[in-house]
């Protein structure tokens, strides 16, 4: 008898012709890192709306980032990408089959397209606010102070203005904060972040024989600097985050030296 088909909690969809797989832990991580669950609250309805806005921003930030990679791969190099959103981020994967091989500079473009896509959308959003005579104010996670609502109010929002404003503020804060901060971090020359990929391929272009080794040394040095900075400021999660990258790069460097030693 054929095995029974088990239902998967993984969501699948397509955006701009690119298939997505969204794993359950992607949403769980978004909830765990939501600033709204770290505060006392008295109105469950408002907090639920804030969480919904945060989840939308979480998804949109990572989806736009990975779509930047995927559309360059698809449109310029003829690859067939697949985007997987999981845990604290996402990845764009594809078979190593191209209509036109990217080369080192092509890989630089692919890597840069992710954070660039998010920053372009944020720039367009800020420009739209400016043209509308409004100002975007990034406020801290305590949400003290105003943030403008540029999104047109649908008819149902008039019946629940507090809930709609809560969701809108949470979405705008989440998308702008995550888009700017994550894109900046992601451009650091630390492998496997996009900045590390960019540094690697640029150094391999300039120095084909030693570029990979130089990029690993640069990556370890930058990760170590951020570990020290994070520890000194008491941010141990960030120190663990960059510590993982440092160990991964150090292991790759040792393997490379052993292979060529």
Secondary structure, DSSP 8 states (H G I E B T S, - for coil): --------S-EEEEETTEEEEE-HHHHHHHHHT-GGGGS--S-HHHHHHHHHHHHHHHHHHHHHHHHHHHHHHHHHH---EEEEEETTEEEEEE-S--SS--HHHHHHHHHHHHHHHHHHHHHHHHHHHHHTT-------TT--S-----S---GGGGTSHHHHHHHHHHHHHHHHHHHHHHHHHHTSS-TTSHHHHHHHHHHHHH-TTTHHHHHHHHHHHHHHHHHHHHHHTT-HHHHHHHHHHHHHHHHHHHHHHHHH-
